Structures are given as structure tokens and as C-alpha cells.
Amino acid sequence: MATGNPEGKKQPPEEQRLGPVLRRRGQVTASTTDQRLLDAGGPSDWVHTDPWRVLRIQSEFIEGFGLLAELPRAVSVFGSARTPRDHPHYATGVALGAALAEAGYAVITGGGPGAMEAANRGASEAGGLSVGLGIELPFEQELNDWVDLGISFRYFFVRKTMFVKYAQAFVILPGGFGTLDELFEALTLVQTRKVTRFPVILFGSEYWSGLVDWVRAQMLGTGTISEGDLDLFTVTDDIEVAVAEVQKAWAAREEGDAGGGMRALPRDTGPVDD
């Protein structure tokens, strides 16, 4: 995946900003959209009220749905924003993003630096569609240079909806609290059958083994999950295995759609938490 630039820097790509939407490279369009109506007069307290926030939340859903509705099949990849470019986890992210793109999947990340950048970079350099779903944070974090199609959200829960709605799988690289948040939300959605045929892949057995051992010993050991819940995720160090799991789920989905309906999960995982 060498680019001829060991520091990972390159010339800024052609880009276009349409309100909160960012388009780069082949995603740039000739059209423009006025997003703001300026009004210097009158009181402004109303923009901070809850009813107005509801409209703003609604607008974020509309922007996200409108931008992502025509995405090809896609995989959401999560991982630490703090992963350095010279770290093995970064190289893994690049290779994973490239492998998913070569298998015909768009790659969706949080659009930030670290492992997210790595997956976006791998997908973009392999000729795939690289998508970034950013979030407004107290500290500055712009969408990375390898995002071809991007949008930034104010609200985490809107962003999370986009990660799940437009992906056929989650691949979880080593990461921190935000990565764990996405991991357990995905597992909850699968466990409660809000989504079906949705593989959750933990990539990096050394990093995730302690958590998996704790889940088995404490959660299963005290009866807060069922034995079958341990089958809701896969742990691997092999990119080919990860891609194969995604493809297997996609094939099952197509088979289920052809049969006229959704298939249930393969086994009863027992009662689920509210």
C-alpha cells in the first residue's frame, strides 16, 4: 500500500462542501446549495430551545439519509483516533480497508485520525468508496484526507444510526471508550434482534482477549448473558477471515431477501436485557 510518502502526507484532494456534507475526488458534483439564511435582527434565544433542537436533530437525520441512501453495500470500521501512523494497528487498518474495498464494500468510519484514517486510506487507495461520519467535539477533529464522502454530525445518536443503517457488518479495531461504545451497541442490536445477519468482528486477539475473557467469566458466569450470546461476535487476526465473515453474512442476506423475508438468528440466545 506504499504511496511514496512515508509520513502519509499528500497533496490536498479536490473537495466540495455543501453545508455539513463534504465531497472529495470522484464524489464532487457541479451543483451548489445555499445552507444558511442570515438574519442579523431580532432575538436569538429561540435557537437554544428544545423544540428548535428537535428540528435540528430532524435535519441531521434528513442530511444523513439523503447522503447515504445510495451507498453500495458497506462495512463500518471502528478503532482508536490515537493510533499513530507508524503503529502496527495503523498498518492493519490500511490493509483491512483495502481488502474490504477490493471485495466490493464501501468503508465507513468516524472520519477521524488514527485507525479511522487508516481504514479510509486503505479503501481510497484501493479504489473503493471511503466514507467518513464525523462528530462535533470540544477539541478539533476534522475529517481525514482519505474520506471521499463525508458528513459531520452534532449528535452522537444520529451518527450511530447512520453507522448501523448503512452497513452490513462492523469490524472493531483496537480502540478506547468510543470504540467500546460502538461495539456493545452493535452487540445489543444483534442480541435483541433489532438487526439480523450482522457480523461483529473484533480484530486483534491480543488486544481483545482480556475483554472476551471477562465477558465469559463475569457476564456469562453470573447469568447476565446466555451461552449463545458469545456467538454474536468473532475474534480474529486474519483479514481474509474478517472479509469472509462479512461476505457470508451478505450472502445470507441476499438468500433471505430472495426467499421473501428476513431470517431469524440461528439459535435462541435466551432472554435479552431491556
Summary of the structure (lengths in Angstrom):
residues: 274
radius of gyration: 19.8
end to end distance: 44.4
largest distance: 62.8
contacts: 840
relative contact order: 0.12
helix: 43%
strand: 14%
